[in-house]
Amino acid sequence: MEQLVLDMGLAPRPSLGNFLADGNRDALAHLELWAHNPRRSPVPTYLWGPSGVGKTHLLQAVRAVVEAQGGAVGSMNAATLAPPEFDEAWTVVLLDDCHLYTAGQQAVAFNWFVNAQTPGSGSARWVLAAGARPPADLALREDLRTRLGWGHVFQLQPLAEAERRAVLRRAADGRGVFLSDEVMDFMLNRFSRDLSSLMALLDQLDGYALRTQRAITIPLIKAMLEHP
């Protein structure tokens, strides 16, 4: 059966608190300890795993913590076509989707990494990066690839079926929405199963149900797809 992927924005704002840590508790504990410690270690951290395990969620969550503390963040992902020059005001550098970087983006990432790890007027800055593969398997320039792998490296594990259902149930309950087992089966079997897509789907379903004054059922999902 063909799975569908909807182009939707994420409902909840990414935070360390709403990241489901099952199977990834060590990585989350590391990021929480670092993000909330004003005397941060400059040793870089790299997160890896397939799409949908929460890599971008965690990077955005760390960014939110740092910015809430008044820190400046430099960030780049594969969609950043014109990344800025390194800024000495940055306290953190975030590098997402590293496995997809073009040659030009790799050059910028290496420049940022070197500048971040070279103390100037202040201390060295932390680099948090993420990609789909472990550092040794990244098809990147050697000097960047080795730097991504010399610090802390965490593999993020995807959620099991029962955990996906638990997340959906908890998110729906938080919205005051009832999802029957039949509806959850339909969502998990017919749509992309990664967590970010499921949360986005729930957000759109909730909005459509409110607009149409109907409960979330399989007929409602089909009607939403026909008349978004």
KAUR-V897248 format. One record per residue. N is the residue number from 1. RES is the residue in one letter. SS is DSSP state (alpha for helix, beta for strand, coil for the rest). NEAR is the number of other ideal C-beta (glycine too) atoms within 10 Angstrom. Layout:
n: [N/N]
res: [RES/RES]
ss: [SS/SS]
near: [NEAR/NEAR]
This chain:
n: [1/2/3/4/5/6/7/8/9/10/11/12/13/14/15/16/17/18/19/20/21/22/23/24/25/26/27/28/29/30/31/32/33/34/35/36/37/38/39/40/41/42/43/44/45/46/47/48/49/50/51/52/53/54/55/56/57/58/59/60/61/62/63/64/65/66/67/68/69/70/71/72/73/74/75/76/77/78/79/80/81/82/83/84/85/86/87/88/89/90/91/92/93/94/95/96/97/98/99/100/101/102/103/104/105/106/107/108/109/110/111/112/113/114/115/116/117/118/119/120/121/122/123/124/125/126/127/128/129/130/131/132/133/134/135/136/137/138/139/140/141/142/143/144/145/146/147/148/149/150/151/152/153/154/155/156/157/158/159/160/161/162/163/164/165/166/167/168/169/170/171/172/173/174/175/176/177/178/179/180/181/182/183/184/185/186/187/188/189/190/191/192/193/194/195/196/197/198/199/200/201/202/203/204/205/206/207/208/209/210/211/212/213/214/215/216/217/218/219/220/221/222/223/224/225/226/227/228]
res: [M/E/Q/L/V/L/D/M/G/L/A/P/R/P/S/L/G/N/F/L/A/D/G/N/R/D/A/L/A/H/L/E/L/W/A/H/N/P/R/R/S/P/V/P/T/Y/L/W/G/P/S/G/V/G/K/T/H/L/L/Q/A/V/R/A/V/V/E/A/Q/G/G/A/V/G/S/M/N/A/A/T/L/A/P/P/E/F/D/E/A/W/T/V/V/L/L/D/D/C/H/L/Y/T/A/G/Q/Q/A/V/A/F/N/W/F/V/N/A/Q/T/P/G/S/G/S/A/R/W/V/L/A/A/G/A/R/P/P/A/D/L/A/L/R/E/D/L/R/T/R/L/G/W/G/H/V/F/Q/L/Q/P/L/A/E/A/E/R/R/A/V/L/R/R/A/A/D/G/R/G/V/F/L/S/D/E/V/M/D/F/M/L/N/R/F/S/R/D/L/S/S/L/M/A/L/L/D/Q/L/D/G/Y/A/L/R/T/Q/R/A/I/T/I/P/L/I/K/A/M/L/E/H/P]
ss: [coil/coil/coil/beta/coil/coil/coil/coil/coil/coil/coil/coil/coil/coil/coil/coil/coil/coil/coil/coil/coil/coil/coil/coil/alpha/alpha/alpha/alpha/alpha/alpha/alpha/alpha/alpha/alpha/alpha/coil/coil/coil/coil/coil/coil/coil/coil/coil/beta/beta/beta/beta/coil/coil/coil/coil/coil/coil/alpha/alpha/alpha/alpha/alpha/alpha/alpha/alpha/alpha/alpha/alpha/alpha/alpha/alpha/coil/coil/coil/beta/beta/beta/beta/beta/coil/coil/coil/coil/coil/coil/coil/coil/coil/coil/coil/coil/coil/beta/beta/beta/beta/beta/beta/coil/coil/alpha/alpha/alpha/coil/coil/alpha/alpha/alpha/alpha/alpha/alpha/alpha/alpha/alpha/alpha/alpha/alpha/alpha/alpha/alpha/coil/coil/coil/coil/coil/coil/coil/coil/beta/beta/beta/beta/beta/beta/coil/coil/coil/alpha/alpha/alpha/coil/coil/coil/coil/alpha/alpha/alpha/alpha/alpha/alpha/alpha/alpha/coil/coil/beta/beta/beta/beta/coil/coil/coil/coil/coil/alpha/alpha/alpha/alpha/alpha/alpha/alpha/alpha/alpha/alpha/alpha/alpha/alpha/alpha/coil/coil/coil/coil/coil/coil/alpha/alpha/alpha/alpha/alpha/alpha/alpha/alpha/alpha/alpha/beta/coil/coil/coil/alpha/alpha/alpha/alpha/alpha/alpha/alpha/alpha/alpha/alpha/alpha/alpha/alpha/alpha/alpha/alpha/alpha/alpha/coil/coil/coil/coil/coil/alpha/alpha/alpha/alpha/alpha/alpha/alpha/alpha/alpha/coil/coil]
near: [5/4/11/11/11/13/5/16/7/15/17/14/9/19/14/18/8/15/18/16/13/13/15/22/9/12/24/20/12/14/23/17/11/19/22/12/9/7/5/18/14/13/13/23/21/24/25/23/20/12/13/19/24/25/24/19/23/27/24/16/22/23/18/16/18/22/13/9/11/7/17/13/20/21/18/20/17/14/9/16/8/6/18/12/9/17/12/10/10/20/19/23/23/23/28/22/20/27/14/13/25/10/8/11/22/18/14/20/24/18/14/25/21/13/18/22/18/9/10/10/5/9/12/16/26/23/23/25/27/26/24/16/14/14/20/10/13/22/10/22/14/8/11/25/18/13/20/26/17/12/18/16/17/19/14/20/15/17/21/11/9/9/15/20/18/14/18/20/14/11/20/18/11/12/16/7/16/12/21/12/9/10/20/16/12/16/23/16/10/17/18/18/16/18/22/19/20/22/19/21/22/23/17/17/21/17/14/18/18/11/9/12/6/13/13/20/17/14/10/16/20/12/14/20/13/7/8/9]
